[in-house]
């Protein structure tokens, strides 16, 4: 399994460091929004970060169906689990993964009421974690 390179500085998300300065780059729906800030001074970095934060507030979230905050609070999570998607119209959570033979697979966890949604998300998270544990062996 390929591991992601750890990010040394979290503030550099959506910022590119170029030989001429800093470039803000945010992509939404295959369109890139950005601006260049000349120089490598603290002032230009602060301006780029301010612009980036303003841009992220204005643009829509890149996730379509967010996991509701109430589910995360009930389960004691700070962020949604990567690999678990929510489909509110179909009343299900979906976990995408690859089978041992390398073919893509999905598993669905349905709910019918609000309490069932919590249980379905908990089951999907448990399934995803068991998949990751199996891959590490």
C-alpha positions as CSV (number, residue, x, y, z in Angstrom):
1,X,0.0,0.0,0.0
2,X,1.4,3.3,-1.0
3,X,1.8,5.7,1.9
4,X,1.2,9.4,1.6
5,X,4.1,11.7,2.3
6,X,3.5,13.6,5.6
7,X,2.8,17.3,5.3
8,X,5.4,19.2,7.4
9,X,3.3,22.4,7.6
10,X,-0.4,22.3,7.5
11,X,-0.7,25.9,6.5
12,X,0.7,25.2,3.0
13,X,-2.5,23.4,1.9
14,X,-3.7,25.0,-1.4
15,X,-0.4,27.0,-1.5
16,X,2.4,26.3,-4.0
17,X,5.9,27.6,-3.3
18,X,7.4,28.8,-6.6
19,X,10.8,30.3,-7.2
20,X,9.1,33.7,-7.7
21,X,6.8,33.6,-4.6
22,X,3.6,31.9,-3.4
23,X,0.7,30.8,-5.5
24,X,-2.8,30.0,-4.1
25,X,-4.5,27.2,-6.1
26,X,-8.0,25.9,-5.2
27,X,-9.9,23.6,-7.6
28,X,-13.6,23.2,-7.7
29,X,-15.5,21.3,-10.5
30,X,-12.4,21.0,-12.6
31,X,-11.8,24.8,-12.5
32,X,-8.8,26.3,-10.8
33,X,-9.0,29.5,-8.8
34,X,-5.8,31.1,-7.9
35,X,-3.5,34.1,-7.5
36,X,0.2,34.7,-7.3
37,X,2.0,36.6,-4.5
38,X,5.5,37.7,-5.4
39,X,8.4,37.2,-3.1
40,X,9.3,34.9,-0.2
41,X,8.6,37.4,2.6
42,X,6.4,36.9,5.7
43,X,4.2,39.6,4.3
44,X,3.6,37.8,1.0
45,X,3.0,34.5,2.8
46,X,0.4,36.1,5.1
47,X,-1.3,37.8,2.2
48,X,-1.5,34.4,0.3
49,X,-2.9,32.7,3.3
50,X,-5.5,35.4,3.9
51,X,-6.5,35.1,0.2
52,X,-6.7,31.3,0.4
53,X,-8.9,31.4,3.5
54,X,-11.2,34.0,1.9
55,X,-11.4,31.9,-1.2
56,X,-12.2,28.7,0.7
57,X,-15.0,30.5,2.5
58,X,-16.6,31.7,-0.7
59,X,-16.3,28.6,-2.8
60,X,-18.6,25.6,-2.2
61,X,-17.3,22.6,-0.2
62,X,-15.7,20.0,-2.5
63,X,-17.6,17.2,-0.8
64,X,-21.2,16.8,-2.1
65,X,-22.8,14.8,0.7
66,X,-21.2,15.7,4.0
67,X,-21.4,13.4,7.0
68,X,-23.6,15.3,9.5
69,X,-21.9,16.7,12.5
70,X,-24.3,15.0,14.9
71,X,-23.1,11.6,13.7
72,X,-19.5,12.5,14.3
73,X,-20.3,13.8,17.8
74,X,-22.2,10.7,18.8
75,X,-19.4,8.4,17.6
76,X,-16.7,10.6,19.2
77,X,-15.0,11.4,15.9
78,X,-13.4,14.7,15.0
79,X,-13.4,14.2,11.2
80,X,-15.3,11.9,8.8
81,X,-13.6,8.6,8.0
82,X,-12.0,8.6,4.6
83,X,-13.5,6.0,2.3
84,X,-17.1,6.2,3.8
85,X,-19.5,8.0,1.6
86,X,-23.1,9.2,2.5
87,X,-26.0,8.9,0.0
88,X,-28.9,10.6,1.8
89,X,-31.4,10.2,-1.0
90,X,-30.8,6.4,-1.0
91,X,-30.5,6.2,2.8
92,X,-27.2,4.5,2.8
93,X,-23.5,4.8,3.6
94,X,-21.1,3.2,1.1
95,X,-17.6,1.9,1.7
96,X,-15.4,1.6,-1.5
97,X,-12.5,-0.8,-1.4
98,X,-10.5,-3.2,-3.5
99,X,-10.9,-7.0,-3.2
100,X,-8.0,-9.3,-2.8
101,X,-8.0,-10.0,-6.5
102,X,-7.6,-6.2,-7.2
103,X,-11.2,-5.6,-8.4
104,X,-13.1,-2.6,-7.0
105,X,-15.9,-3.4,-4.6
106,X,-18.4,-1.5,-2.5
107,X,-20.4,-2.4,0.5
108,X,-23.6,-0.5,1.5
109,X,-25.0,0.1,5.0
110,X,-28.7,1.1,4.9
111,X,-30.7,3.0,7.5
112,X,-34.4,3.8,7.8
113,X,-34.6,6.3,10.7
114,X,-32.4,8.8,12.5
115,X,-31.2,6.3,15.1
116,X,-30.6,3.8,12.4
117,X,-28.4,6.3,10.5
118,X,-26.0,6.4,13.5
119,X,-25.9,2.6,13.6
120,X,-25.3,2.4,9.9
121,X,-22.4,4.9,10.0
122,X,-20.9,3.1,13.0
123,X,-21.1,-0.2,11.1
124,X,-19.5,1.4,7.9
125,X,-16.7,2.8,10.0
126,X,-16.1,-0.5,11.7
127,X,-16.0,-2.3,8.3
128,X,-13.6,0.3,6.8
129,X,-11.2,-0.1,9.8
130,X,-11.3,-3.9,9.6
131,X,-10.4,-3.6,5.9
132,X,-7.5,-1.4,6.7
133,X,-6.3,-3.7,9.4
134,X,-6.5,-6.7,7.0
135,X,-4.4,-4.7,4.4
136,X,-1.6,-3.9,6.8
137,X,-1.0,-7.6,7.5
